[in-house]
Amino acid sequence: MPSERSDRPDLAQVQFMTVAEVAAMMRVSKMTVYRLVHGGELPAARVGRSFRVPRDAVENYLRNAFFDAG
């Protein structure tokens, strides 16, 4: 009997974004998104020659990128 891992999201519920969508959301270039993916800072799934990034991962990355400059 296969065991289900509770720490992994149900893939049917994950919303994936293209690199272009992530770049637009973050207001950076597509190359910056590719660097984040290849550097392991932003998780992504490879689909053929393309990458798809979970929306939650982008939101978490942005949330953790904030710092208090005051």
Backbone as CSV, one residue per row, in Angstrom:
resi,resn,N_x,N_y,N_z,CA_x,CA_y,CA_z,C_x,C_y,C_z
1,MET,0.852,-1.169,0.000,0.000,0.000,0.000,0.902,1.237,0.000
2,PRO,0.747,2.135,-0.990,1.586,3.325,-1.020,1.221,4.280,0.099
3,SER,2.233,4.858,0.701,1.972,5.802,1.787,1.930,7.215,1.222
4,GLU,0.984,7.995,1.711,0.889,9.381,1.275,1.689,10.240,2.226
5,ARG,2.452,11.161,1.669,3.248,12.064,2.488,2.416,13.299,2.772
6,SER,2.238,13.598,4.038,1.402,14.731,4.418,2.122,16.065,4.235
7,ASP,3.456,16.041,4.040,4.181,17.294,3.882,4.199,17.787,2.437
8,ARG,3.663,17.017,1.524,3.603,17.424,0.126,2.185,17.849,-0.222
9,PRO,2.050,18.948,-0.974,0.704,19.394,-1.351,0.105,18.475,-2.404
10,ASP,-1.201,18.463,-2.464,-1.909,17.728,-3.504,-1.671,18.466,-4.816
11,LEU,-1.013,17.820,-5.771,-0.637,18.494,-7.011,-1.842,19.015,-7.791
12,ALA,-3.010,18.428,-7.588,-4.202,18.923,-8.262,-4.596,20.303,-7.735
13,GLN,-4.144,20.646,-6.534,-4.491,21.923,-5.916,-3.418,22.999,-6.142
14,VAL,-2.256,22.611,-6.638,-1.160,23.566,-6.826,-1.418,24.400,-8.076
15,GLN,-1.259,25.713,-7.938,-1.378,26.617,-9.085,0.025,26.920,-9.587
16,PHE,0.308,26.542,-10.821,1.626,26.759,-11.400,1.633,28.010,-12.264
17,MET,2.781,28.689,-12.260,2.967,29.898,-13.056,4.122,29.697,-14.019
18,THR,4.051,30.356,-15.169,5.167,30.319,-16.106,6.259,31.261,-15.604
19,VAL,7.438,31.130,-16.186,8.550,32.016,-15.830,8.174,33.460,-16.147
20,ALA,7.509,33.685,-17.263,7.095,35.045,-17.634,6.099,35.613,-16.623
21,GLU,5.181,34.793,-16.145,4.214,35.249,-15.141,4.905,35.583,-13.823
22,VAL,5.867,34.752,-13.433,6.617,35.009,-12.198,7.403,36.310,-12.340
23,ALA,8.052,36.499,-13.483,8.835,37.711,-13.712,7.946,38.949,-13.636
24,ALA,6.759,38.880,-14.222,5.834,40.015,-14.179,5.371,40.276,-12.751
25,MET,5.082,39.227,-12.013,4.612,39.375,-10.637,5.692,39.993,-9.749
26,MET,6.941,39.586,-9.961,8.050,40.061,-9.142,8.665,41.350,-9.683
27,ARG,8.253,41.755,-10.884,8.799,42.943,-11.552,10.307,42.810,-11.782
28,VAL,10.702,41.629,-12.289,12.097,41.361,-12.634,12.119,40.742,-14.027
29,SER,13.309,40.516,-14.561,13.415,39.891,-15.879,13.220,38.375,-15.766
30,LYS,12.942,37.762,-16.903,12.828,36.307,-16.931,14.159,35.659,-16.563
31,MET,15.266,36.293,-16.956,16.585,35.747,-16.624,16.788,35.696,-15.117
32,THR,16.296,36.684,-14.397,16.397,36.678,-12.935,15.631,35.497,-12.360
33,VAL,14.457,35.211,-12.903,13.675,34.064,-12.434,14.425,32.771,-12.727
34,TYR,15.003,32.649,-13.926,15.787,31.460,-14.252,16.961,31.297,-13.287
35,ARG,17.616,32.392,-12.918,18.722,32.312,-11.965,18.243,31.821,-10.604
36,LEU,17.083,32.317,-10.161,16.528,31.873,-8.878,16.197,30.385,-8.913
37,VAL,15.645,29.927,-10.025,15.289,28.508,-10.164,16.555,27.654,-10.199
38,HIS,17.500,28.020,-11.052,18.731,27.223,-11.174,19.577,27.287,-9.908
39,GLY,19.471,28.377,-9.171,20.222,28.504,-7.923,19.557,27.824,-6.738
40,GLY,18.357,27.281,-6.944,17.670,26.561,-5.878,16.906,27.456,-4.915
41,GLU,16.843,28.765,-5.203,16.121,29.676,-4.318,14.620,29.646,-4.558
42,LEU,14.226,29.212,-5.745,12.816,29.149,-6.112,12.548,27.774,-6.712
43,PRO,11.715,26.954,-6.055,11.452,25.615,-6.590,10.626,25.688,-7.869
44,ALA,10.861,24.750,-8.756,10.130,24.716,-10.015,10.060,23.288,-10.527
45,ALA,9.037,23.030,-11.329,8.887,21.732,-11.984,9.242,21.914,-13.451
46,ARG,10.011,21.005,-13.985,10.372,21.078,-15.393,9.310,20.347,-16.204
47,VAL,8.798,21.027,-17.220,7.802,20.452,-18.123,8.380,20.585,-19.524
48,GLY,8.932,19.492,-20.051,9.625,19.572,-21.330,10.848,20.450,-21.170
49,ARG,10.915,21.525,-21.949,12.030,22.462,-21.839,11.668,23.694,-21.030
50,SER,10.463,23.714,-20.483,9.971,24.859,-19.717,9.963,24.568,-18.224
51,PHE,9.840,25.623,-17.447,9.692,25.495,-16.005,8.334,26.040,-15.596
52,ARG,7.769,25.432,-14.564,6.544,25.940,-13.942,6.833,26.078,-12.460
53,VAL,6.464,27.235,-11.928,6.767,27.566,-10.534,5.459,27.615,-9.743
54,PRO,5.386,26.927,-8.613,4.168,26.999,-7.791,3.941,28.422,-7.276
55,ARG,2.724,28.904,-7.394,2.382,30.261,-6.950,2.744,30.447,-5.474
56,ASP,2.491,29.439,-4.645,2.812,29.535,-3.216,4.310,29.766,-2.997
57,ALA,5.143,29.146,-3.834,6.595,29.311,-3.688,7.005,30.744,-3.985
58,VAL,6.379,31.354,-4.990,6.683,32.746,-5.323,6.251,33.658,-4.180
59,GLU,5.048,33.427,-3.664,4.552,34.249,-2.563,5.415,34.102,-1.322
60,ASN,5.854,32.885,-1.018,6.740,32.658,0.132,8.090,33.342,-0.072
61,TYR,8.627,33.249,-1.282,9.908,33.888,-1.574,9.803,35.395,-1.348
62,LEU,8.750,36.000,-1.868,8.567,37.448,-1.712,8.339,37.826,-0.258
63,ARG,7.568,37.026,0.460,7.297,37.289,1.868,8.594,37.263,2.681
64,ASN,9.471,36.319,2.373,10.733,36.177,3.107,11.796,37.186,2.638
65,ALA,11.563,37.836,1.523,12.531,38.790,0.991,12.409,40.162,1.653
66,PHE,11.322,40.411,2.361,11.135,41.700,3.011,12.075,41.836,4.198
67,PHE,12.559,43.048,4.413,13.377,43.331,5.585,13.025,44.715,6.096
68,ASP,13.294,44.920,7.365,12.987,46.188,8.006,14.190,47.118,7.878
69,ALA,14.044,48.151,7.065,15.143,49.079,6.833,15.170,50.200,7.859
70,GLY,14.167,50.230,8.746,14.050,51.332,9.691,14.854,51.130,10.894
